[in-house]
Amino acid sequence: MYARLQTWGYEHKRINYGRGEFARDDDGDGVCEVHGKTMEGFWSLLRSGLRPHRGISREKLSVYLSFFEFIHHVRKRGKALLPALIELLVT
């Protein structure tokens, strides 16, 4: 699965649990950009966000996935969701 990510436009970085690495700060800004559990956290957020809807049509699934991907990336940058959404709509 991970091998396909690059062809879909995503960057995939690895950590080495064998060396005791669980997160890594690649650019030296003090924020660990590479985590071992990033995708697990994303799917957990998606599941909890979709649970109240009790089912989604296949036609709408890509819209929900895109929205939760946006939320995930906004959280990584530390911005609040509403200002980020407004900025996206205005630009």
C-alpha positions as CSV (number, residue, x, y, z in Angstrom):
1,M,0.0,0.0,0.0
2,Y,2.7,2.5,1.0
3,A,4.5,2.0,-2.4
4,R,1.5,3.4,-4.2
5,L,1.3,6.7,-2.2
6,Q,3.9,8.5,-4.3
7,T,2.0,7.8,-7.5
8,W,-1.1,9.2,-5.9
9,G,0.8,12.5,-5.1
10,Y,1.6,11.8,-1.4
11,E,5.1,11.8,0.2
12,H,5.9,8.8,2.4
13,K,8.7,8.9,4.9
14,R,9.8,6.0,7.2
15,I,11.1,5.8,10.7
16,N,13.2,3.0,12.1
17,Y,11.7,1.4,15.2
18,G,14.8,-0.9,15.4
19,R,17.0,2.2,16.2
20,G,14.5,3.3,18.8
21,E,13.1,6.0,16.5
22,F,9.4,6.8,17.0
23,A,9.2,10.3,15.5
24,R,11.7,12.6,13.6
25,D,12.2,16.3,13.1
26,D,13.6,16.4,9.5
27,D,13.8,20.2,9.1
28,G,15.0,21.1,12.6
29,D,12.2,23.4,13.6
30,G,11.4,21.4,16.7
31,V,8.2,19.8,15.3
32,C,8.4,16.1,14.5
33,E,7.1,15.8,10.9
34,V,7.6,12.0,10.6
35,H,5.6,9.8,13.0
36,G,5.0,6.1,13.1
37,K,1.3,6.4,13.9
38,T,0.3,9.2,11.6
39,M,-2.1,7.1,9.4
40,E,-3.6,5.4,12.4
41,G,-4.4,8.8,13.8
42,F,-5.9,9.9,10.5
43,W,-8.2,6.8,10.2
44,S,-9.2,7.2,13.9
45,L,-10.2,10.9,13.2
46,L,-12.1,9.8,10.1
47,R,-14.0,7.0,11.8
48,S,-15.1,9.2,14.7
49,G,-16.1,11.9,12.3
50,L,-18.2,9.6,10.1
51,R,-19.8,7.6,12.9
52,P,-22.7,10.0,13.5
53,H,-23.7,9.8,9.8
54,R,-24.3,6.0,10.0
55,G,-23.3,5.3,6.4
56,I,-22.2,7.4,3.4
57,S,-22.8,6.8,-0.3
58,R,-20.0,5.8,-2.5
59,E,-20.5,9.0,-4.5
60,K,-19.9,11.2,-1.5
61,L,-17.1,9.2,0.1
62,S,-14.3,11.1,-1.7
63,V,-15.7,14.4,-0.5
64,Y,-15.7,13.2,3.1
65,L,-12.2,11.8,2.7
66,S,-10.9,15.1,1.2
67,F,-12.5,17.1,4.0
68,F,-10.9,14.9,6.8
69,E,-7.6,15.1,4.9
70,F,-7.8,18.9,5.1
71,I,-8.6,18.8,8.8
72,H,-5.7,16.5,9.4
73,H,-3.2,18.8,7.7
74,V,-4.6,21.9,9.4
75,R,-4.0,20.3,12.8
76,K,-0.5,19.5,11.8
77,R,0.1,23.2,11.2
78,G,-1.5,24.1,14.4
79,K,-4.2,26.4,13.0
80,A,-7.7,26.5,14.1
81,L,-10.2,24.8,11.6
82,L,-12.6,27.7,11.0
83,P,-10.0,30.4,10.0
84,A,-8.3,27.8,7.7
85,L,-11.7,26.9,6.1
86,I,-12.5,30.6,5.6
87,E,-9.1,31.2,4.1
88,L,-9.5,28.3,1.7
89,L,-12.9,29.6,0.6
90,V,-11.8,33.2,0.1
91,T,-8.7,32.4,-1.9
